[in-house]
Amino acid sequence: MSNHFLTLTRFTLRQWFIGLVGAIALWLVVLPVHAAPTGANFSKQYAPPPSYSNAELADQDFSDQVLRVAEFSNANLNRVNFTNADLTGAVMSASTMVDTSLHGADLTQSMLDQVKMIRTDLTDAILANAILLRTTFEAVNLAGADFTDAILDGAQVKALCQVASGVNSKTGVSTRDSLGC
């Protein structure tokens, strides 16, 4: 082997070693700065959704609030105002809604199964992809409500089609069309 080749090999190995040491040093300095937050830092970045399950919420005002994936299971929601609230993905299973306003509320992908709705205002509400199985609708106002791809019992659809009217102002979908009337 020539001396030139050995010199070139030593020079290349020295550069590689210096580069490796530099990369390790950089990794040790930068990693703690970009590490996943823990403890107090993590809780500031992620707050769990609010839970109102089993709560007495009669006469409360949640209008215009963002309540995505909030839990309202088995809650008393009588006379509650949810006008224009963002309830995307909310869970309201087995709750009661007497004289409750969901006017203009976004209930996309929400769980509203086994809910008792009496004189509930669903005008202009978005219930796309919502689950409404075994929910009772008595004297509800659903003018302009959008039920696109919502899961309903056949009997529910038949009853709702008798009173369905209007077009949703946000989605442009007819209530009758969204129910498949």
Secondary structure, 3 states (H helix, E strand, C coil): CCHHHHHHHHHHHHHHHHHHHHHHHHHHHHHHHHCCCCHHHHHHHCCCCCECCCCECCCCECCCCECCCCECCCCECCCCECCCCECCCCECCCCEEECCECCCCECCCCECCCCEEECCECCCCECCCCECCCCEEECCECCCCECCCCECCHHHHHHHHCCCCCECCCCCCEHHHHHCC
